[in-house]
Amino acid sequence: MIPLLAVAGAALAPVAATSAAPPPKPTGPQAVTLKPSAATITFSQTVTSKASVKGAKAGVGVTLQRRPSTSQTWSDVETKTTDNKGDASFTTRPRVNTLYRALARTTPEQTSAEALVQVAPLVGFRVSDSTPRAGQRVRFAGTVRPRHNGRRVSIQRRTSTGAWTTVRRATLRAATTTYSKYAVRVRVRSTGTYRVRLAAHADHAEGLSRERVLTTS
């Protein structure tokens, strides 16, 4: 006859633990990245943004999204499918500083980090005389795209140390519905290199014209 205490002890004896199966390794895409072809472009230029979905094969849907730097609202630009390397490219023409991100239609969906593309205004610059007499007043004029009516541009001259110093300022005025214009006269006392600058602001990067050499006689 088996003692009652022995039976109770057997009932309370711990069951040997079985080793748990390791969790399955994740399969498929693990990350999505987005890389624009340039961090800063000039107004009217295009930028190509390459989205890469790690581990993906051809046919994964990727949506490019954007928002202006002054807004918190995202909008879809275009959806493409990845190639056999897991990549998809998008070409856009931003008008203002713009943040982009890529949304991969994986399971679950994955979103890339944000990438900022800054847009520098296109600043035109011409002079009425590139070989003035010393002390002559020369007309500096040009246009700025997109329009920035009411803002001021700086007429700058390069110093002997290579730095730029502002010699005059001009207010941008309406030219058309798409661009502004400026004009100002500057007394040129000696040969020098000049440019026109529009300072960076909330929705655009710094805009710089080409440089022009004025040679006095």
C-alpha positions as CSV (number, residue, x, y, z in Angstrom):
1,M,0.0,0.0,0.0
2,I,1.4,3.4,-1.1
3,P,1.5,5.9,1.7
4,L,-0.9,8.8,1.3
5,L,1.9,11.3,1.9
6,A,3.9,9.9,-1.0
7,V,0.9,10.3,-3.3
8,A,0.4,13.9,-2.2
9,G,4.0,14.7,-2.8
10,A,3.9,13.2,-6.2
11,A,0.9,15.4,-7.1
12,L,2.8,18.5,-5.9
13,A,6.0,17.6,-7.7
14,P,6.9,20.3,-10.4
15,V,6.5,19.2,-13.9
16,A,9.8,19.4,-15.9
17,A,9.8,22.6,-17.9
18,T,10.0,22.1,-21.7
19,S,12.3,24.5,-23.6
20,A,10.3,27.2,-25.4
21,A,10.8,27.5,-29.1
22,P,12.7,30.7,-30.1
23,P,10.5,33.4,-31.7
24,P,10.6,33.3,-35.5
25,K,13.1,35.6,-37.0
26,P,11.6,38.6,-38.7
27,T,11.3,38.2,-42.4
28,G,10.9,40.7,-45.2
29,P,11.7,44.4,-45.1
30,Q,13.3,45.8,-41.9
31,A,13.8,49.5,-42.7
32,V,13.0,52.2,-45.2
33,T,15.3,55.1,-46.0
34,L,15.0,58.2,-48.2
35,K,17.9,60.1,-49.7
36,P,17.4,63.2,-51.8
37,S,20.0,64.0,-54.5
38,A,20.7,67.4,-53.0
39,A,20.1,69.1,-49.7
40,T,19.7,72.5,-51.3
41,I,18.5,73.4,-54.8
42,T,17.8,76.6,-56.7
43,F,14.2,77.5,-57.5
44,S,12.9,75.8,-60.6
45,Q,15.4,72.9,-60.3
46,T,14.3,69.3,-59.6
47,V,15.4,66.9,-56.9
48,T,15.5,63.1,-57.2
49,S,14.7,61.2,-54.0
50,K,15.7,57.5,-53.7
51,A,13.7,55.3,-51.3
52,S,15.3,52.0,-50.3
53,V,13.4,49.3,-48.5
54,K,15.8,46.9,-46.8
55,G,15.3,43.3,-47.7
56,A,12.5,44.0,-50.1
57,K,12.1,42.5,-53.5
58,A,10.4,44.0,-56.6
59,G,6.8,45.1,-56.3
60,V,6.6,46.7,-52.8
61,G,4.6,49.9,-52.9
62,V,6.3,53.0,-51.7
63,T,4.6,56.4,-51.3
64,L,6.6,59.6,-51.3
65,Q,5.1,62.2,-48.9
66,R,5.9,65.9,-48.4
67,R,5.1,68.9,-46.3
68,P,6.3,72.5,-46.5
69,S,8.7,73.4,-43.7
70,T,6.2,75.9,-42.4
71,S,3.3,73.3,-42.2
72,Q,2.6,70.2,-40.1
73,T,0.4,68.6,-42.8
74,W,1.7,65.7,-44.9
75,S,0.4,65.0,-48.4
76,D,1.0,62.1,-50.8
77,V,3.1,63.0,-53.9
78,E,3.3,59.7,-55.8
79,T,3.3,56.0,-55.3
80,K,5.7,53.6,-57.0
81,T,6.8,50.0,-56.6
82,T,10.3,48.9,-55.8
83,D,12.7,47.4,-58.3
84,N,14.5,44.1,-57.7
85,K,16.9,45.9,-55.4
86,G,14.2,47.3,-53.2
87,D,14.6,50.8,-54.5
88,A,12.2,53.4,-55.9
89,S,13.0,56.9,-57.2
90,F,10.9,60.1,-57.3
91,T,11.5,63.4,-59.1
92,T,10.0,66.5,-57.7
93,R,10.3,70.3,-58.1
94,P,9.7,71.9,-54.7
95,R,8.9,75.6,-54.7
96,V,9.6,76.1,-50.9
97,N,11.7,74.4,-48.3
98,T,10.2,71.0,-48.1
99,L,10.4,67.9,-45.9
100,Y,10.0,64.5,-47.6
101,R,9.5,61.0,-46.2
102,A,8.8,57.6,-47.7
103,L,6.0,55.2,-46.6
104,A,6.6,51.6,-47.5
105,R,3.4,49.5,-47.8
106,T,4.9,46.6,-45.9
107,T,3.3,44.6,-43.1
108,P,3.4,46.5,-40.9
109,E,3.9,49.7,-42.9
110,Q,7.2,51.5,-42.3
111,T,8.1,55.2,-42.6
112,S,11.5,56.6,-43.3
113,A,13.1,59.5,-41.4
114,E,12.3,63.0,-42.7
115,A,14.7,64.6,-45.3
116,L,14.7,68.3,-45.7
117,V,15.3,69.9,-49.2
118,Q,15.9,73.6,-49.0
119,V,15.0,75.9,-52.0
120,A,17.2,79.0,-52.7
121,P,15.5,81.8,-54.7
122,L,16.8,82.4,-58.2
123,V,18.4,85.8,-58.0
124,G,19.2,87.6,-61.3
125,F,21.8,90.3,-61.5
126,R,22.7,92.7,-64.3
127,V,24.5,96.1,-64.4
128,S,24.2,99.1,-66.7
129,D,28.0,99.3,-67.2
130,S,30.6,96.8,-66.3
131,T,33.5,99.2,-67.1
132,P,32.5,102.4,-65.4
133,R,34.7,105.4,-64.7
134,A,35.9,105.6,-61.1
135,G,33.1,107.2,-59.0
136,Q,30.4,106.6,-61.6
137,R,26.9,105.5,-60.4
138,V,26.0,102.2,-61.9
139,R,22.5,100.7,-62.1
140,F,22.2,97.3,-60.5
141,A,18.9,95.5,-61.4
142,G,17.4,92.0,-61.6
143,T,14.6,89.7,-60.7
144,V,13.9,87.2,-57.9
145,R,12.0,84.0,-58.4
146,P,9.6,83.1,-56.8
147,R,8.3,86.5,-55.9
148,H,9.2,88.1,-52.6
149,N,7.5,91.5,-52.8
150,G,8.5,93.8,-49.9
151,R,11.6,91.9,-48.9
152,R,15.0,93.6,-49.4
153,V,18.1,92.3,-51.2
154,S,21.6,93.3,-50.3
155,I,24.1,94.6,-52.9
156,Q,27.4,93.2,-51.7
157,R,31.1,93.8,-52.6
158,R,33.9,91.4,-51.9
159,T,36.6,92.8,-49.7
160,S,40.4,92.2,-49.9
161,T,40.1,89.4,-47.3
162,G,37.4,87.6,-49.3
163,A,34.5,88.5,-47.1
164,W,31.4,90.2,-48.4
165,T,30.2,93.6,-47.2
166,T,26.8,95.2,-48.0
167,V,27.1,98.6,-49.9
168,R,23.4,99.1,-50.7
169,R,20.0,97.6,-50.2
170,A,17.0,97.5,-52.5
171,T,13.3,96.6,-51.9
172,L,11.7,93.9,-54.1
173,R,8.7,95.1,-56.0
174,A,6.0,93.4,-58.0
175,A,7.0,92.5,-61.6
176,T,4.6,89.7,-62.5
177,T,2.5,87.2,-60.5
178,T,5.5,84.8,-60.4
179,Y,8.6,87.0,-59.7
180,S,9.8,90.3,-58.2
181,K,12.2,92.9,-59.4
182,Y,14.7,95.3,-57.9
183,A,16.8,98.3,-59.1
184,V,19.3,100.6,-57.3
185,R,22.2,102.8,-58.3
186,V,25.6,102.2,-56.7
187,R,28.6,104.5,-56.9
188,V,31.6,102.4,-58.0
189,R,34.9,103.9,-56.9
190,S,37.3,101.1,-57.9
191,T,37.4,97.8,-59.5
192,G,35.6,95.1,-57.5
193,T,33.5,92.0,-57.5
194,Y,29.8,92.3,-56.6
195,R,26.8,90.0,-56.0
196,V,23.2,90.3,-54.8
197,R,21.9,88.4,-51.7
198,L,18.5,87.6,-50.4
199,A,18.7,86.4,-46.8
200,A,17.2,83.1,-45.8
201,H,13.8,83.1,-44.2
202,A,11.1,80.7,-43.1
203,D,10.3,79.1,-46.4
204,H,13.4,79.6,-48.5
205,A,17.2,79.3,-48.1
206,E,19.6,82.1,-48.8
207,G,19.5,83.3,-52.4
208,L,22.7,84.5,-54.1
209,S,23.2,85.9,-57.6
210,R,26.2,85.2,-59.8
211,E,29.2,87.3,-59.2
212,R,30.1,90.2,-61.5
213,V,33.4,92.0,-61.8
214,L,33.2,95.8,-62.5
215,T,36.4,97.3,-63.8
216,T,36.9,101.0,-63.4
217,S,38.9,103.2,-65.7
